[in-house]
Amino acid sequence: QVQLVESGGGLVQAGESLRLSCAASGSGFSDSSMGWYRQAPGKQREMVARIFRNGGAVYADSVKGRFTISRDNAKKTVYLQMNSLKPEDTAVYYCALGYILNGNWRYWGQGTQVTVSS
């Protein structure tokens, strides 16, 4: 059984930064892609960033240049550094592990709230 434990969410003002962390239990972390998704009230869940086994990454256009995803395989942890935050970044952010297809993942974290005030 794999569990994802998230931390780092909170309330900040526009222009400030946050770093989200997601620590995974169990084995298989280094062989798995990981991702960050977010869901705002009344909106569909959307992909924010994904990172692959070799460290390559892909980002949503809305966060390119502001967010950075990284992973530490020894710590079995994935991070999302969020800079220059905007009110439209406000959402519940979810960590995911083990990509299946079409936005589906084997495991999901519980979600952490990020609120950006103007």
Buried (B, 14 or more C-beta within 10 A) or exposed (E): EBEBBBEBBEEBEEEBEBEBBBBBEEEEBEEBBBBBBBBBEEEEEEBBBBBBEEEEBEBBEEBEEBBBBBBEEEEBBBBBBBBEBBEEBBBBBBBBBBBEEEEEBEBBBEBBEBBBEE
